[in-house]
């Protein structure tokens, strides 16, 4: 086959030793799948930790809101009516 005057030849062999072995390919595939699962596990753990902290912050904000409402009521009762 020639393209633009250049002769291109392809020597294709189907030897078993020509490419990577099946065990090596399988190792890399399983390694990447394992790393992906490990990464998802880390992300899930961090998500649960963040969710717990947000829930705690929500409770603290609600408690602070209740304390502010109580203080506001106390201040309204303490001031003389005009």
C-alpha positions as CSV (number, residue, x, y, z in Angstrom):
1,X,0.0,0.0,0.0
2,X,1.4,3.4,-0.8
3,X,0.3,6.8,0.4
4,X,1.8,9.8,-1.3
5,X,4.6,7.8,-2.8
6,X,5.6,6.3,0.6
7,X,5.4,2.5,0.8
8,X,3.8,1.4,4.0
9,X,4.1,-2.2,5.1
10,X,2.6,-3.8,8.2
11,X,4.2,-6.8,9.8
12,X,1.5,-8.2,12.1
13,X,2.4,-11.3,14.1
14,X,0.1,-13.2,16.4
15,X,2.7,-14.6,18.7
16,X,1.6,-15.1,22.3
17,X,4.7,-13.2,23.5
18,X,4.0,-10.2,21.3
19,X,1.7,-8.4,23.7
20,X,1.2,-8.2,27.4
21,X,0.1,-11.4,29.1
22,X,-3.5,-11.9,30.3
23,X,-2.3,-12.0,33.9
24,X,-0.6,-8.7,33.6
25,X,-3.6,-7.0,32.0
26,X,-5.9,-8.6,34.6
27,X,-3.7,-7.3,37.4
28,X,-3.8,-3.8,36.1
29,X,-7.6,-3.9,35.5
30,X,-8.2,-5.3,39.0
31,X,-5.8,-2.7,40.5
32,X,-7.6,0.2,38.9
33,X,-11.0,-1.2,39.9
34,X,-9.8,-1.7,43.4
35,X,-8.5,1.8,43.6
36,X,-11.8,3.1,42.2
37,X,-13.7,1.2,44.9
38,X,-11.3,2.4,47.6
39,X,-11.7,6.0,46.3
40,X,-15.5,5.7,46.4
41,X,-15.3,4.3,50.0
42,X,-13.2,7.3,51.1
43,X,-15.6,9.7,49.5
44,X,-18.6,7.9,51.2
45,X,-16.8,8.1,54.6
46,X,-16.1,11.8,54.1
47,X,-19.7,12.4,53.0
48,X,-21.1,10.7,56.2
49,X,-18.7,12.7,58.3
50,X,-19.8,16.0,56.7
51,X,-23.5,15.0,57.0
52,X,-23.0,14.5,60.7
53,X,-21.3,17.8,61.2
54,X,-24.0,19.6,59.2
55,X,-26.7,18.0,61.4
56,X,-24.8,19.0,64.5
57,X,-24.5,22.6,63.2
58,X,-28.2,22.6,62.5
59,X,-29.0,21.6,66.1
60,X,-26.7,24.3,67.4
61,X,-28.2,27.0,65.2
62,X,-31.7,25.9,66.4
63,X,-30.6,26.1,70.0
64,X,-29.1,29.5,69.4
65,X,-32.3,30.7,67.8
66,X,-34.3,29.5,70.8
67,X,-31.9,31.3,73.1
68,X,-32.2,34.5,71.1
69,X,-36.0,34.3,71.1
70,X,-36.0,33.8,74.8
71,X,-33.6,36.8,75.3
72,X,-35.7,38.9,73.0
73,X,-38.9,38.1,75.0
74,X,-37.0,38.9,78.3
75,X,-35.9,42.2,76.8
76,X,-39.4,43.0,75.6
77,X,-40.8,42.3,79.1
78,X,-38.1,44.3,80.8
79,X,-38.6,47.5,78.8
80,X,-41.4,49.8,79.9
81,X,-44.4,50.2,77.5
82,X,-44.9,53.6,76.0
